Amino acid sequence: MNVSRHSETPASDPSAAAADADETQRTTTAQRDAPRAIDVDGLELTYGDGTEAVSGVEMSIPRGEFFGFLGPNGAGKTTTIKVLATLLSPTAGEVRVNGFDARTEGRKVRSSIGYMPQETSIDPELTARENVRFACEAYGVPRGERADRTDELLDLVDLVDVADKEAEEFSGGMKKRLDAATALVHEPPLVFLDEPTTGLDPKARNRLWEYFRRINDEGTTIFLTTQYLEEADQLCDRLAVILDGEIVIEGTPAELKREVGGEVLDIDVAGDAHAETAAIARDFEPFADATVETTDEGISVTARSARQHGTDLLVALRDAGVTVTGFNVREPTLDDVFLAITGEPLDEETPDEEGGS
Ligand SMILES: Nc1ncnc2c1ncn2[C@@H]1O[C@H](COP(=O)(O)OP(=O)(O)OP(=O)(O)O)[C@@H](O)[C@H]1O
């Protein structure tokens, strides 16, 4: 999230305008001189067994941004996060986090970040309150501030009512919220969230979204990995997609969708005519530049002229004896972007937990 100042100075007041220009100049200089939240140059990480998990990642993330890091399983997301959080040492490359060198200033990096790992790090035998208190101690929150900070965080993640229950009784959603609270006890300016909502039901996911949005609005930089493209679309200012250890595309969600080129025509067909329908669409002259995929319901055609020639294709399908049960022309989603880049949809796990408290 980049905050820009908007002047309301009337154009007829030259001294105020000059002062404002000065102010703008100062802001720009300050922004330029302030270290970025994350600066990565040529990052490589090869594991001991020879697996090249990350090979040549470049990244520059300004303070206050809500950044999404996407990619299929095994692409290198967690490895990259672990390097940024100084849990792994890079094989090659420069990594600066909040202005500190991840190789030589690991302690400073760690005290300036929060890290919510994929697997829960809470102690199930402790209560929610004890878990947060323990995190306060671990992160060096001054003793006199711990009680207030714990109450504030439990309130923020909506666990006040169960604060004195042992965490092992919690649902998946409650555990994730407790994890989020423990990662934030020291009010870090930068937070890494590694698939924070995987397996949660939509209600629990929404609660965490609200929370992440709130801390981002208050200035916290967020580095998020997620399997849920809708989540990335809803929350992130900018996204990067990593594939086989390399970033293949980055931009705002809108920029990535524009990269797909055109609109998407979804056609639902009766019976098992999916492959036949796809073949007809591929041979359909106006869609010579189109991408045609089969879907659970029928086919999906991405083309610049999807809207203009969609009905002509429906006529051609009817003439070929295909029964069309539904159709829709829409803007591309991030799922379409993913499909276009990787050739396959991003696997999403089905939510399997009741997450509410
Ligand atoms: N400790 C390890 N030793 C050897 N190889 C590893 C290790 N951890 C991960 N890898 C491998 O490194 C590659 C990148 O893994 P990583 O966990 O970073 O991917 P990811 O994008 O986070 O995937 P996921 O979404 O499944 O967590 C994969 O091929 C993985 O099998």
Ligand as a Chemical Component Dictionary entry (heavy atoms), coordinates in Angstrom:
data_LIG
# 
_chem_comp.id                   LIG 
_chem_comp.type                 NON-POLYMER 
_chem_comp.pdbx_formal_charge   0 
_chem_comp.three_letter_code    LIG 
# 
loop_
_chem_comp_atom.comp_id 
_chem_comp_atom.atom_id 
_chem_comp_atom.alt_atom_id 
_chem_comp_atom.type_symbol 
_chem_comp_atom.charge 
_chem_comp_atom.model_Cartn_x 
_chem_comp_atom.model_Cartn_y 
_chem_comp_atom.model_Cartn_z 
_chem_comp_atom.pdbx_ordinal 
LIG N1  N1  N 0 14.834 -29.313 3.527  1  
LIG C1  C1  C 0 14.795 -29.565 2.229  2  
LIG N2  N2  N 0 15.721 -30.353 1.653  3  
LIG C2  C2  C 0 15.716 -30.605 0.312  4  
LIG N3  N3  N 0 14.798 -30.113 -0.532 5  
LIG C3  C3  C 0 13.841 -29.324 -0.009 6  
LIG C4  C4  C 0 13.785 -29.006 1.386  7  
LIG N4  N4  N 0 12.719 -28.188 1.605  8  
LIG C5  C5  C 0 12.137 -27.992 0.402  9  
LIG N5  N5  N 0 12.796 -28.664 -0.564 10 
LIG C6  C6  C 0 12.505 -28.700 -1.999 11 
LIG O1  O1  O 0 12.726 -27.388 -2.505 12 
LIG C7  C7  C 0 11.745 -27.045 -3.499 13 
LIG C8  C8  C 0 10.995 -25.796 -3.057 14 
LIG O2  O2  O 0 10.253 -26.107 -1.879 15 
LIG P1  P1  P 0 9.416  -25.002 -1.080 16 
LIG O3  O3  O 0 8.893  -25.654 0.152  17 
LIG O4  O4  O 0 10.224 -23.786 -0.930 18 
LIG O5  O5  O 0 8.240  -24.731 -2.111 19 
LIG P2  P2  P 0 6.848  -24.015 -1.865 20 
LIG O6  O6  O 0 6.606  -23.193 -3.081 21 
LIG O7  O7  O 0 6.828  -23.333 -0.571 22 
LIG O8  O8  O 0 5.857  -25.248 -1.848 23 
LIG P3  P3  P 0 4.628  -25.556 -0.861 24 
LIG O9  O9  O 0 3.515  -24.698 -1.358 25 
LIG O10 O10 O 0 4.397  -27.004 -1.107 26 
LIG O11 O11 O 0 5.065  -25.237 0.524  27 
LIG C9  C9  C 0 10.878 -28.277 -3.639 28 
LIG O12 O12 O 0 11.390 -29.033 -4.698 29 
LIG C10 C10 C 0 11.054 -28.997 -2.327 30 
LIG O13 O13 O 0 10.851 -30.392 -2.482 31 
# 
loop_
_chem_comp_bond.comp_id 
_chem_comp_bond.atom_id_1 
_chem_comp_bond.atom_id_2 
_chem_comp_bond.value_order 
_chem_comp_bond.pdbx_ordinal 
LIG N1  C1  SING 1  
LIG C1  N2  SING 2  
LIG C1  C4  DOUB 3  
LIG N2  C2  DOUB 4  
LIG C2  N3  SING 5  
LIG N3  C3  DOUB 6  
LIG C3  C4  SING 7  
LIG C3  N5  SING 8  
LIG C4  N4  SING 9  
LIG N4  C5  DOUB 10 
LIG C5  N5  SING 11 
LIG N5  C6  SING 12 
LIG C6  O1  SING 13 
LIG C6  C10 SING 14 
LIG O1  C7  SING 15 
LIG C7  C8  SING 16 
LIG C7  C9  SING 17 
LIG C8  O2  SING 18 
LIG O2  P1  SING 19 
LIG P1  O3  DOUB 20 
LIG P1  O4  SING 21 
LIG P1  O5  SING 22 
LIG O5  P2  SING 23 
LIG P2  O6  DOUB 24 
LIG P2  O7  SING 25 
LIG P2  O8  SING 26 
LIG O8  P3  SING 27 
LIG P3  O9  DOUB 28 
LIG P3  O10 SING 29 
LIG P3  O11 SING 30 
LIG C9  O12 SING 31 
LIG C9  C10 SING 32 
LIG C10 O13 SING 33 
# 
